[in-house]
Amino acid sequence: MSDSASQNQSAMKGNAMEKDEAELARMGYKQELKRELGLMQNFGVSFSIISVITGIPSLFLYGLNTGGPAVMVWGWVIVAFFTMLVGLAMAEVCSAHPTSGGPYFWAAMLSRRENAALASWITGWFNLLGQVAVTTGISFACANFVSTACTLKTSFVPTPNTTIGIYAAVLFTQGLTNTFGVHLLHYLNNISVWWHAVGTFSLAVAILAKAPHHQSGHFVFRTFIDGTGAAGEGWGSRASNAYVAVIGILMAQYTLTGFDASAHMTEETRNAAMSGSIGIIMAIGVSAILGWFLLLGLLFSIQDLDATLDPETGQPVTQIFLDTVGENGAIVLMVIVIGAMYFCGTFSITSNSRMMYAFARDGGIPGHKFLSKVSPRWKSPIRTVWLACTLSFILGLPSLGSSVAFSAATSIATIGLYISYGIPIALRVVYRDQFVRGPFHLGAFSYPVAITAVAWIMLISIVFILPQVNPVDSQTFNYAIVAVGIVITYSVGFWLLSARKWFTGPVKQIAAEEMGIDVMVPSKNEKAAAGSDTVEPI
């Protein structure tokens, strides 16, 4: 490349960076995070967090018992369609407001001024719940698969305590990567995209090619299984099949979750108003296609259904590997899965910490003054990185005493994130007259897509708090309702008691600092801004 061409390219890149920073300044924020991601890297973060090679193996046993192959296959298609509508509606909003706050910032921007703070507060807490729970689900699954892999060719017998120990180690190393290796995330992201794409394809091809025999199309596309009760009795009637099928879509919906990461990374992405939106849509679309291929590969490769439903290893996917490619091949495939899960968890913490940083920056989290700091050396919100790791570890502890704790954690992740997606989309519909489009928009399809997306989110938010196993007792209770209830009680209760007096929603940071106001200390804001109307919530 000639010197002049190189200079022109650098100039274009510089102009794009200035445009992104100007757009961020328009919304009231300074450029503090390092903006070095392109479209593919932005897509890669969401693609890595969706991670079909994490979500499908994690809940494969749940899927087999809760509707079986038919619900898994066709439920995936239905969920993928409606998730794409949610993604399109989110992408339109993201294009108009590309900040790392994501949904909670959008909620403030899309509300009337008198309701903006409350909408932002509620959305922020649901998004935080979902972010923490999805990290829990991803990294705990990684720990489970590490435990299972250790049983191959060894006498190791995993216990809940050892799995929790491995889980702590996984979170700790992922936290270290997000603390000291933030400059490596760009490269790890590229590796992760290829690992997921090539690894998923290779895994499915390997088991299909080596399987001694394949299941019939009738088995894969039409077999219904209700294993939600003792001794396979399920809910006890043919009329309950619809119920089982509905709760059975959790596997697909949980897997196709986390694409808001593209929004949370927009302050680190070039041409953010387009790249963030396209990143969301690409991540959903590619994951939907790749995930269906993986799901079909696993189902067609089942050798012994009973052994897969009750595997000696504890993981049906591992049993499929052993039955198709043997023990040595199974170890290789497990390494592929564990690697994908590890990358997925690492970038989940990246997204989680950015959301917490943005929420703390606006005073929405207890200890926000402490948590809102960005390391000047590493250009990373290190304190929220470790808060994300700590909260995720705590949420994983109920697995020590509950047989359905993992599926409950995935329900919490799905409900929390999708409610936080749904609130700004609903506000976009209700107050559509004040919405100013960004460069990515849906035109005439905007309104019907948004309405359908909100209706779908309302449906799944009810479905995933329902009991998943019959009979319901202390061991099988779906504690997703407890976690959601705590967030509702805390966010609404604390709002009424205190937050409504000082939380004003996303604050115009630049204008505040020009006046010498610390946006992290609301009481000082009121005093310093007395007599002035120039510093307002966005």
N, C-alpha and C positions, 0 to 999 in steps of 0.2 A: 504494500500500500504506500502511495506517495506521501510526502510530508504534507502537501496541501490537502489531500483527501483526509489524512489523519486529523489535521487541524479542523477541517469542516465537520468531521464526525464529532470531535470533541466539543465544538461550538454548539452543534445541534443538541448534544447530550446536556451541555450546560444550560441551554435555553429551556429544555424540558424540565430540568431540575428546578430552575427558577420559577417556571410556571407552576410546578407542584407545590413549591414552598409558598408562592403567592396565593394559591388556592387554599392552603392550610392557614395562612395568615388571615385570609378573608373570613374564615370560620373562627378566628380568634386565637389560634395556637402558634407557638414557635416550633421550628424544625429542630427537635432535640435528638430524635432517633436517626440512625444512619440510613440514608435512602440509597440503597444499592441493588434492590431487587427489580428484575424485569417481569414481564408477563408470565413467562414460563416458571420463574421462581415463585411468583405469587400463586399461580395455579398449583405448583408443586406442593406448597404448604398445605392447602386444602385437600389435594389429592392424597397426600401422605397421611393426613388426619382421618379422612374418610376410610382409607386403607381397607379395601374389601378383603384382603388377605389377613386382616386382623379381625374384622367384625364377623365374617362368616364362620371361620373356625371357632371363634370365641363362643358363639351361640348356636353352633351346629346341633348339639345335643338338644338344646331347648327347642330348636326348630323341628327336629325329628319327632319329639314327644308332643309338640303343640301344633298339630295339624299334619305333620309328616311332609313327604316330598311334594305333594300337590300344592299345599299352602306355601311351602318354601319357594317353589318355582313361580307360581302365578302371583303369589303375594309380592315377590320381588318386582315383577313387572308393574303391578298396580302401584306399589310404593314408589318405584322409580318415576313413574309418570307424574304423580302428585308432588313428589319432592322437586322435580324439575320446575313445576309451576311455582312452588315456594321460592326456589332459587332465582327464577326469572323476576319475581316480584321484589326479592331482596336486591338483586343486581341493579334494578332500576333505581332503588333508593340509595344504594351504595354509590352509584355514579354521581348522584346529586350531592352526597355528603361523604366524601372519602376520608374518614379519620379512623384512628385506631380504636376509638370508643365503640364503633360499630352500632349495633341495635339500640343501646341505651342513648347514644347521641342522636340517632335518627328519631327516636321517640320524642325527644325534646323539640327537635326541629319541625316535626310534623304535627305537633299539638298546637292548640291555641295557647297564648302566653300564660293564661291563668291555670292551665292544666299541665304545662310543659314539665315542671319540676317533678310532679307526682308520677307522670308517665315515664320519665327518665329514671326515676328512683326504682320503681317496680320492675321495669325492664332490665335495669342493671343488675338487680339482685337475682332475677331468674337466669340471666345470662351467666352470672358468676356461679350459680348452683350447677347449671348444665356444664360449664367449662370444667369445674372441679370433678364432677361425676364422670365426665367422659374421659378425663385423664385417669381416674380411678379404674374405669372399665378397661382401658387400653393397657395400662401398665400392670394391672393385676392379672390380666389375661397373659401378658408376657411372662410374668412370674409362674403362672400355672403351667405354661408350655415349657418353660425351662425345667420345672420340677418333673414334668412328664418325660422330657428328653433325657434327663439324668437317670431314668429307670431303664433306658435301652442299653443292653449289654452290661448292666451293673446290677447290684443287689439293693440299690438305693430305694427306699420306700418313703415317698413324700407324705408329710403330715401338714395339717393347717398351720402349725407353728413354723415349720421350715419354709412353707410357701410365703407366709407373711415376712419372714426374714429375707427371702429372695426379692419379694416385692419392695421392701425398704431399700435394698441394694440397687434395684433397678431405678427407683425414683431418685436415689442419691446421685447415681452416675448421670442420669438425665439432667438433674439440677446442675451438676458440675459443668456439663456441656453447655447449658444455657447461661452459665455464669462466666466461665473463662474461655469458652470456645465460640462466642457469638460471631467472631470473624470467620469461623469455619462453617457456620450454619448455611451460608450461601452454597458452599461446596457439598455439604452433607445433604442439602435439599436436592441438588442435582443427582447425587448418588441415590437418594431415597426414591426419586421418581422412577429411575431406571430399575432399581431393585424391585419396586412394586409392580411395574409394568412387565418386565421380563420374568421376574420371579413368579408372578401369578400365572402367566401364560405357560411357563415351563413346568410348573407344578401340575397344572391341569393336563397338559399333554403327556407328562411322564406317567401319571396314574392311569390315564385312559389307554396309553400304549402298552403298559405292562400288566394291566388287569387280566387275570386268567379268564374271566368272562365279564360281560356287562349286563346290568339290569335292563329290563325291557322299557320301552317308551311308556307302556301302561303304568309300570311301577313309578317312574319318575314324574309323569305328568298327571296321574289320576289317583295315586294311592294316598288315602287319608288315614292318619294315625292319631288317636287320642290317648296319649300316655301321661295325662296330667293328674292321674289319681293313683292310689295304691293298687298294685298288681295290675296296672293298665286299665283300671275301671273308669278312669276319667271322671267326667261329671255325671255319668250315669244315665244319659238318655240321648236318643238320636237328635232331639231338638237342641241339645247343647253343642252340636257340631259347629254351628254358626259362631257361637261364642268362642270356641277353641280356635277356629279359623281367624277370627278377628284379633285375638290376643297373640296369635301365632305370627303376625306380621312384625312383631318386635324385632326379630333378627334383621329383617331388611331395613326397617326404619332406623334402628340404632346404627347400623353400618353406614347408611347414607345420611350421616349427621356430622357436623363440625365444619361445614363449608363456609361458615362465617369467618373462619380464619383468614380468608382472602381480604375481608373487610378490616379485620384487626391489624393486618400487615400493610395497609395502604400508606401509612406514614413512612414506611420503609420501601415503598414501591414507586418506580418511575411511571409517569403517565397514569397516575393512580385512578383518575376518574373513569378510565376505560379498562385498565388492567385488572383492577379489583373486581369489576363486574364480570368481565370475560372469564377471570379466574374461577369465580363461583360456578358459572354455567359449565365451563369445561370440566371442572372437577366432578360435578354431578354426572354429566353425560358419559365421560370416560369410565368413571367408577361403575355406573349402572351397567354398561356393556361388559366390562371386564368381570364384574361381580357375577353376572348371570352365567357367563362362560365357566367361571370357577365353580359355581354352585352346581351346574349341570355335570361338570367333570367329576365332582365328588359323589353326586348321587348315582350316576351311571356306573361308578367304580366300586360301589358297595358290594362286597362279596357275601357277607353273612349279616343279615339285618339284625338278628338277635344279638350277635356279638358286637355289632356297631352300637346298638342301643345300650348295651351293658358292657362296655369295653374294660378289659383288664387294666389298661393304662389310665382309665378315667377320661380319656379324650377320644371321642369317636373319629375325629379326623386323623389322629395318630394311628388308630386301628385300621383305617382305610389305607394309610401309607404302608403299614406292616403287611397287610393282605395283598397289596399290589406290587410294591417294589422291594419288599423284604426289609430286614433290619438295617442293613447298611444304607440302602436307599432312603429308608424312613428317616435316618439321622440327617442325611443331606437335606431332605425336604423340611424337616423340623427346623434346621438352621435357617432356611429361607423364610419360614413363617416367623420365627423368633426375631430374626433381623428386621423384618417388616414391622413387627409389633414394637420393637425398640425404637426404630425411626419414628413411627407413628406417635408413640408416647413422648418422645423428645420434642417433636413439633407441636404436640398438644400443649405441652408446658410453655412453649414459646408463645403460642396464641393466648393461652390462659393468662400468662404474666402480662402481656400487652393490654389485655382487656382490664385486668386489675389495676395496672399502672394508669390507664386512661381514666378509670372510675375514681381512683384515689386522687388523681390530678384535679378532679372536679369536686373532691370532698365527700365522695359517696361511701367510703369504707372507714370503719373505725381505725384510728391510727394513720389516717390518710397523709398527714404531714410527713411521717416517717416513710410510708410506703411509696410515695410519689417521686422519690428521688431516682434519677438515672445516673449510673456510674459514669463519671467523666472519662475514665480510662477505657472502660469496656463498651461504652455506649449501649448499655443494657439495663433494664429495670431489675437489678439483681434481687432486691428485697421482695418484690412480688413473685419472682421465680421461686424463691424458697417458701413463700406463703402458699403458692400453688402446690408445691410438693408436700408440704405439711398437711394441708387440708385434704388432699387426695389420699394420703396415707391414713388419716383418721377415718375417712369415709369407707376405706377398705376393711377396717377392723371388724365390722359385724360378720364378715365371712367366717370368723372363728367359731361362731355359734349358730349359723343359719345355713341351711342347705340351698336356699334360693337367693342368698344375698347378692350373688353376682348379677343375676338377671334383674334384681331390684335396682342395683346400681346403674345398669344400662337403661332401665326405665326412667330413673331420675335424670340421667344425662339427656335422654330423648325429650322428656317433658320439659325440663328446664330450658334447654336450648330452643326448642320449637316454640314455646310460649314467648321467649324473648325475640324470636323471629316474627311471631304473629302480631305482637302489639304494634310495632311500627308499620307493618303492612296494613293492619286494620285502620290505623290513624291516617295512613295514606288514602284509604278509601273514604273515611268519614270527612276528612278535611282536604279533599282532593282539589278544591278551588285554590288553595294556597301552596300547592306543591310546584316547585320549580325544577323542571327536568334537567338532568345532566346529559352528557353526550350519548349515554346509552339509555334508550327508553323503548317502550313496547308499543307506543302509538295507541291505536284503537283497542288493542288487546289488553292494555294496562288494567283497566277496571275489572273485566271479567276474570282475568288471571289472578288478581289480588283477592277478589271475593272467594274464589275457589280455594286458594291457598289458605285463607283464614278458616274456612269451613273444615278443611282437612286437618289443620292444626288443632282445632277445637275437638274434633273426633278422636285423634290419637291421644290427646291430653287426658281424655276421660278413659279411654281403653287401657292405657298402660298403668293406671293405678288400681285396676281391677285384680282380684285374686288370680294367680297363675297356676295354682296347684290345689287339688281337692283331696282330703279335707283341709281347711285352713286352721293352722295352729301356730304356736310360737316359732316353730321351725320353718314353716312354709309361708308365713305372713309376708305379703308384699309391702315392705316398709317404704316404698316409693311415696305413698300417701303421707307418711310421717315427715319425710324430708321436704316434700312440697308444702305440707302444712306449716312446718317450721319457718320456711322462707316467707310464706304468705303472712303468718302471724308476726314475724319479726319486721318485715318490710312495711306492712300496713300499721302495726302497732307502734313501731318506732317513729314512723312518719307522723302519726297523730300526736304522739307524746313529745317529740322533739324536732325531728328532721324538717318538718314543714316550716319551722321558724327560721331555719338557716340554710337548708339546701335549696339552691336556686336552679339546679340543673347545670349543664355544661357552662362554664364561666369563660368569658373572653379573657384569656390569659394575658395576651399582649397589652390590651388596654388597661388591665388591672396593674400590671407591672410598671407601666409608664406612670401610673399614679402612686407607685410605691406600695401597692397592696399585695399582700401575700394571699393568693387565691386558696391556699390550703388552710387558712385560719379564718373561718367565717365571722367570728366575733370581731376580728380586726377589720374585716372587710366593711362591716357596717359602720364602724367608727371612722375609718379612713375615707369612705365614700360618702360620708354625710354631706348633704348639700350638693352632691353631684349626681347627674343622671347619665354619665358617660360609661359607667361600668355596669353592665346588665348581663343577666343570663342570656345565652344565645337563643 
